[in-house]
């Protein structure tokens, strides 16, 4: 059965990165205070030189490099350079797949191997799959995956909703709320080409063929040195740095952190769907973005027009969150929740164990 599923689903069009903002899948307990500060610094600027991070944090660049290298080579942390699909004119789809009881894991693993999927996870006790699907380029929104899934024998039902607007995500994640850095340190680490969040451009930012090569390298390792990127694209290092600044300032490129995914025995992660009165949609989204439990929130098409990912300590904390902050939101008509059982793929391309552990830390 697994080979049939794989042949039906694997091998779709290449993606350009997910929307991000769902990072922080690792449990932060093992990190000591300095690790937390370094991780938050990398969330603010994934390409910040270790010397700059060390200067702001008051430690040596060797200390920063050693701490990051330990997390990186252990496969616990990656810096990813990702593309905001909405900014470049692509439509991301939030897809929910219900399978026969024995097939969800196999279908989920096949989806995770595809290049046009991000954030593949088993939900509802492992009976359903949730994932993000993105087209390969403008004009290709009818992704092959959405046509293949309904014809897969083990798939019972598929629902897909287009993502319209991100309230909390991209380069913001639970790491952004760690509180390990003070406001002055955050300002010092924020890159000068960081985009203004309040402004949304009307026209998609165009990408060329060389941009795609550049971004493909950054999606695997956001700290790839300019010299290596120049060799990939065939540009000078100066041109590479200038283009990276242009992509970042336009909001097309952002940097996120990918933690080792897997079971989360100490924390409950839940998918939340809200049906919100249209007149209250922006208000609800802005409120969710301020909730500490929210790891990601966006507006979508469909009856349930808001999707969010919630982190809670345990079922009791989830109950209090749903009956407190969520119940207080204006214009809520209906809610639906589904706990994540296991995350099979995060925001970036999947790496096999050899590549994940052999990768060297980037300075």
C-alpha positions in Angstrom: 0.0 0.0 0.0 2.8 2.4 0.9 4.4 2.1 -2.5 1.1 2.9 -4.2 0.6 6.0 -2.1 4.2 7.2 -2.7 3.9 6.7 -6.5 0.7 8.7 -6.5 1.9 11.6 -4.4 5.7 12.0 -4.5 7.4 14.0 -7.2 5.4 17.1 -7.5 6.5 20.6 -8.6 9.2 22.4 -6.6 8.2 24.8 -3.9 9.7 28.1 -2.9 9.3 27.8 0.8 6.3 27.9 3.2 4.9 30.9 5.0 6.9 30.2 8.1 6.0 31.4 11.5 5.2 28.0 12.9 8.7 27.5 14.2 9.6 26.6 17.7 8.7 22.9 17.5 11.5 21.9 19.7 11.1 21.9 23.5 13.0 24.9 24.9 13.7 23.2 28.2 17.2 21.9 27.3 18.4 25.3 26.2 20.2 27.3 28.8 19.8 31.1 29.1 22.6 32.0 26.6 21.3 29.4 24.1 17.8 31.1 24.3 19.4 34.5 23.6 21.3 33.2 20.6 18.3 31.4 19.2 16.2 34.6 19.5 19.0 36.6 17.9 18.9 34.2 14.9 15.1 34.5 14.7 15.5 38.3 14.4 18.3 38.0 11.8 19.2 34.5 10.5 22.2 35.8 8.7 23.6 38.0 11.4 27.4 37.4 11.8 28.4 35.6 14.9 30.6 38.6 15.7 27.6 40.9 15.7 25.5 38.5 17.8 28.4 38.2 20.3 28.8 42.0 20.5 25.2 42.6 21.3 24.9 39.7 23.8 28.2 40.4 25.5 30.0 37.2 24.6 32.7 36.2 22.1 31.9 35.3 18.5 33.6 31.9 19.2 31.1 31.3 22.0 28.2 32.0 19.7 29.7 29.9 16.9 30.2 27.0 19.3 26.7 27.1 20.7 25.1 27.4 17.3 27.3 24.7 15.9 26.3 22.3 18.7 22.6 22.8 17.9 23.2 22.7 14.2 25.3 19.5 14.0 22.9 17.7 16.4 20.2 18.4 13.9 18.2 20.4 16.5 18.3 23.7 14.7 18.5 25.1 11.2 18.3 28.7 9.9 16.2 28.8 6.7 15.9 31.5 4.1 12.2 31.3 3.0 10.0 33.1 0.5 6.7 34.7 1.4 4.5 33.2 -1.3 1.8 35.9 -1.0 4.4 38.6 -1.6 5.6 37.0 -4.9 2.1 36.2 -6.2 1.7 32.6 -5.2 -1.3 31.1 -3.5 -0.6 28.8 -0.6 -3.2 26.2 0.2 -4.0 24.9 3.7 -5.0 21.2 3.0 -6.7 18.8 5.3 -6.7 15.1 4.3 -8.9 12.4 6.0 -7.7 8.9 5.3 -8.7 5.3 6.0 -7.6 4.4 9.6 -4.5 2.5 8.5 -3.2 5.0 5.9 -2.7 8.4 7.5 0.9 7.9 8.5 1.9 6.5 5.0 0.1 9.3 3.2 1.6 11.9 5.5 5.1 10.6 4.9 4.6 10.7 1.2 3.3 14.2 1.4 6.3 15.2 3.5 8.7 14.0 0.7 7.1 16.3 -1.9 8.9 19.5 -2.7 5.7 21.6 -2.8 4.6 20.8 0.8 5.5 22.4 4.1 4.2 21.8 7.7 3.0 18.3 7.2 1.5 16.9 10.4 -0.8 14.2 11.7 -3.8 15.6 13.5 -7.0 14.3 15.2 -5.2 11.4 16.9 -3.3 10.5 13.7 -6.5 10.0 11.6 -6.0 13.1 9.5 -3.2 15.1 7.8 -2.7 18.8 7.8 -0.3 20.4 5.4 0.6 23.5 3.4 0.7 23.2 -0.4 2.3 25.8 -2.6 2.4 26.1 -6.4 5.7 26.1 -8.2 5.2 29.5 -9.8 2.7 32.2 -10.9 -0.1 30.7 -13.0 0.4 27.3 -11.6 -2.0 27.5 -8.6 -3.8 24.3 -9.6 -1.1 22.2 -8.1 -0.8 18.6 -9.2 -1.1 17.5 -5.7 -4.6 18.8 -5.3 -5.6 16.8 -8.3 -3.8 13.6 -7.2 -5.0 13.5 -3.6 -8.7 12.9 -4.2 -7.8 10.0 -6.6 -5.7 8.2 -4.0 -7.7 5.1 -2.8 -6.8 5.5 0.9 -7.9 9.2 0.9 -11.5 9.6 2.1 -11.8 13.4 2.0 -9.8 16.4 1.0 -10.5 20.1 1.9 -8.3 23.0 0.7 -8.5 26.6 1.7 -6.4 29.4 0.1 -4.4 31.5 2.5 -5.2 35.2 2.1 -3.4 37.1 4.8 -1.0 36.3 7.6 -1.7 37.8 11.0 1.2 36.2 12.8 3.9 34.2 11.1 6.6 34.6 8.5 9.7 35.6 10.6 7.6 35.8 13.8 7.2 32.6 15.8 7.1 31.4 19.4 10.8 32.1 19.5 10.0 35.8 19.1 8.1 35.7 22.4 10.9 34.0 24.4 11.6 37.3 26.1 15.3 36.4 26.3 16.4 39.6 24.7 15.5 43.1 25.9 14.2 45.8 23.5 17.6 47.5 23.0 19.1 44.2 22.0 16.3 43.4 19.6 16.7 46.8 18.0 20.5 46.3 17.7 20.0 42.9 16.0 17.2 44.0 13.6 18.7 44.3 10.1 18.5 47.6 8.4 16.7 46.0 5.4 13.9 44.5 7.5 10.6 45.2 5.8 7.9 47.4 7.4 5.1 45.1 8.5 2.4 47.7 8.2 2.8 48.1 4.5 1.5 45.5 2.0 2.5 46.0 -1.6 -0.3 45.7 -4.2 1.9 44.2 -6.9 3.7 40.9 -6.5 7.5 41.1 -6.3 9.0 39.5 -9.4 11.6 36.7 -9.2 14.0 35.7 -11.9 15.5 32.3 -12.7 18.7 33.2 -10.9 16.7 34.3 -7.9 15.1 30.8 -7.8 18.6 29.3 -7.6 19.6 31.7 -4.9 16.5 31.0 -2.8 16.7 27.2 -3.3 20.1 27.3 -1.6 18.9 29.5 1.2 15.9 27.3 1.8 18.3 24.5 2.8 20.6 26.7 4.8 19.8 30.3 5.3 23.4 31.0 6.5 25.0 29.8 3.3 28.0 32.2 2.8 27.9 34.8 0.0 30.8 33.1 -1.7 28.9 29.8 -2.1 25.7 31.6 -3.2 27.8 33.5 -5.8 29.1 30.2 -7.1 25.5 28.7 -7.3 24.1 31.7 -9.2 27.2 32.8 -11.2 27.2 36.3 -9.7 29.7 38.3 -7.7 29.5 38.3 -4.0 28.6 42.0 -4.0 25.7 41.4 -6.3 24.5 38.5 -4.1 24.6 40.6 -1.0 22.7 43.4 -2.8 20.1 41.1 -4.1 19.6 39.5 -0.7 19.0 43.0 0.7 16.5 43.8 -2.0 14.6 40.6 -1.5 14.5 41.0 2.3 13.5 44.7 2.2 10.7 43.9 -0.3 9.3 41.3 2.1 9.9 38.5 -0.4 12.6 36.8 1.6 12.6 36.2 5.4 14.6 34.0 7.7 13.0 31.4 10.0 14.2 28.7 12.4 13.5 25.0 11.9 13.6 22.8 15.1 13.8 19.1 15.1 10.3 17.9 14.8 8.7 14.9 16.5 6.4 14.0 19.4 5.7 16.8 21.9 4.9 15.0 25.1 5.3 18.1 27.2 3.2 20.5 25.2 0.0 20.4 23.3 -0.1 21.9 19.8 -3.6 22.3 18.4 -5.0 23.5 15.0 -7.8 26.0 15.5 -10.4 26.9 12.9 -12.6 29.9 13.5 -15.7 31.1 11.6 -15.7 34.8 12.0 -18.0 37.5 10.8 -16.3 39.3 7.8 -16.6 42.7 9.4 -14.6 41.4 12.4 -12.0 39.4 10.5 -9.2 42.0 10.8 -10.0 42.7 14.4 -9.9 39.0 15.4 -6.6 38.5 13.5 -5.0 41.4 15.2 -6.1 40.1 18.6 -4.8 36.5 17.9 -1.4 38.0 16.9 -1.1 39.3 20.5 -2.0 36.0 22.2 1.0 34.3 23.7 -0.5 30.9 22.8 -0.6 31.6 19.1 2.2 30.2 17.0 0.6 31.1 13.6 -2.6 32.8 12.5 -3.9 33.6 9.0 -7.1 34.5 7.1 -8.3 31.9 4.6 -11.1 31.2 2.2 -14.0 29.0 3.3 -16.6 29.0 6.0 -13.9 28.7 8.7 -12.1 31.9 7.6 -9.4 32.0 10.2 -6.8 29.3 10.9 -4.4 29.3 13.8 -1.9 27.0 15.5 -2.1 27.1 19.3 0.5 25.9 21.9 -0.7 25.0 25.4 1.0 23.3 28.3 -1.8 20.7 28.7 -5.5 20.0 28.0 -6.5 22.1 31.0 -4.5 25.1 29.6 -6.2 24.6 26.2 -9.6 24.6 27.8 -8.9 27.8 29.7 -7.6 29.4 26.5 -10.7 28.4 24.5 -13.1 29.5 27.1 -11.2 32.7 27.9 -9.3 34.6 25.2 -10.9 32.8 22.3 -14.5 33.1 23.7 -13.9 36.8 24.2 -13.1 37.4 20.5 -15.8 39.4 18.7 -17.9 37.9 15.9 -17.0 34.3 16.5 -19.7 32.0 15.0 -18.1 28.6 15.3 -14.8 27.0 16.5 -13.1 23.7 15.7 -10.0 22.2 17.2 -7.7 19.3 16.3 -4.6 18.4 18.3 -1.4 17.6 16.4 -0.3 14.1 16.9 3.1 14.3 15.1 4.8 16.8 12.8 6.4 15.1 9.8 7.8 18.2 8.1 8.5 21.7 9.1 9.0 25.0 7.2 11.9 23.9 5.0 12.9 21.1 2.7 13.3 17.7 4.4 16.8 16.6 5.1 17.9 13.0 5.4 19.8 12.1 8.6 23.2 12.1 6.9 22.8 15.6 5.5 21.2 16.9 8.7 24.0 15.8 11.0 26.9 16.4 8.6 26.0 20.0 7.8 28.6 22.4 9.2 27.6 25.5 11.1 27.7 28.7 9.1 29.4 31.8 10.4 
